[in-house]
């Protein structure tokens, strides 16, 4: 299950802790992606964002299954020096970016991007020659901001300036 980051479709190299997987385009991918993501968040002691991250990954993987063909990449990144941020990427083979559409009260779908916009600190899409990546950032509550001193030593930021 733990494939190397460059085996995921349309992701960029990032410094920091990283976990990446590629899932086949079949309905079981959603459940498998949720389990992989939740397990990695547990390993990183990030259970506090587990429900939100797995919900958003489920929505994006479901969109990939519905609109694209081919494998689906999921990647989690804890950027170096930014312990209060989690970056999540879901990649697929469809080059077109997702479109938000109004969901009526009785609609059973159409709310994934609304959930993403309401839950994430930032989100966007990045096209490439193999498809696209939808990414989002979440703030990690309770994480200590770390800065690197001129000597290269990481220390908690106690200035209150974030």
Secondary structure, DSSP 8 states (H G I E B T S, - for coil): --B-GGGSTT----SEEEEEEEE-SSTHHHHHHHHHHHHHHHHTT-GGGHHHHHHHHHHHHHHHHHH--S-EEEEEEEETT-TTEEEEEEEES--S--------TT-SS--HHHHHHHH-SEEEEEEETTEEEEEEEEE-TT---EEE-TTS-EEE--SS--
